[in-house]
Amino acid sequence: MKQSLPLVTRQGDRVAFIAGLRTPFARQATAFHGIPAVELGKMVVSELLTRNEIDPQLVQQLVFGQVVQMPEAPNIAREIVLGTGMSVHTDAYSVSRACATSFQAVANIAESIMVGTIHTGVAGGADSSSVLPIGVSRKLAKTLVDITKTRSVAQRLKLFSRLRLRDLMPVPPAVAEYSTGLRMGDTAEQMAKTHSISREDQDALAYRSHQLAALAWQEGKLNDEVMTAFIPPYTAAFHQDNNIRPETSLADYARLRPAFDRKHGSVTAANSTPLTDGASAVIMMAESQAKSLGLQPLGYLRSYAFTAIDVWQDMLLGPAWSTPLALSRAGITLADLTLFDMHEAFAAQTLTNLKCLASDKFGRDVLGQSGATGEVDMDKFNVLGGSLAYGHPFAATGTRMITQTLNELRRRGGGLGLVTACAAGGLGAAMVLESE
């Protein structure tokens, strides 16, 4: 095992999580239809600070992420600062690491705390799949730029005459990798075939996720970490995630056709994460700052790791790479964990990562370890369900997972938890959390 890397300030302070909160997560074009991500971000940060009686003026830095950015608000973090009563002098910037974006926001706030430039910060992310930057074709965009350089109507008409009807059609955001042209679902299919992940196992994992998420809501475990959202024009309230389907049976799952490889595939709409709208955030402080304010931290950041792998083969295998690195930096092994929470982008991706973590061959030949990282105990795995049930507002998932895991650790009397996610571009993220 490599030497651990303690995450503390020069004074020995740990990086503390004070509280976390999220909006309910909504399927695309449902409860949050028409509400931009920046407004969802303002909503959750404002409520988070109010609930925990934190003066917004106390926040020294806010790092926030948005994967599908809107041109009119390219720095979502700064807009949230200006819209939630924080000081105009509060530092704020935006980050993007695809599906691991709010992991990155947390890491950045942690680094600022450890360096000593701040003692209090907010990290999080928001995304809307219902409010999207609909673009124009490259040919039309070029023509519009060229028109600004013309001096006569005749020149403008000549430029417009070169356009065809197809050039005038709106262009939605790309759903494929820029470098490969592969969709996320194509990669999930690739992983299922390469690693022999069956359709039945994928459906079973999705079914499990929905059942556990529904149970978590029924038992009231999510009540304190999910706010009620009042939706403009404020005539309706949205209380719970609307993607969870506990009534759906495995037989219902089996009836669905493959979504990506229509003839030979196993990845379906039911065992994939749906497009989702939502936001989440956490308050972070230096441990001594929390104590000076009389606050009891929800938990602490023990370690984190970010990794990158090839995008052509097994691109969503990031957790199998980042998990052992985060464990090593925390000075622990898989067996020391009380909880293990992995982002479920697809059931195929999730099961492949679990399989690789348990593989001696993968550990030795790919990671250069002496053997497997270890087999994940399913009694510790995604115990409240995962993204297949809750949905996945890209930039909000990381801090959703962190808050959920820390709250569950506290209910269990403390311990260590690991949260991990794959991300587009072959990226991976993992964090070890501690609760006392």
Summary of the structure (lengths in Angstrom):
residues: 436
radius of gyration: 22.3
end to end distance: 24.6
largest distance: 76.1
contacts: 1618
relative contact order: 0.20
helix: 38%
strand: 20%
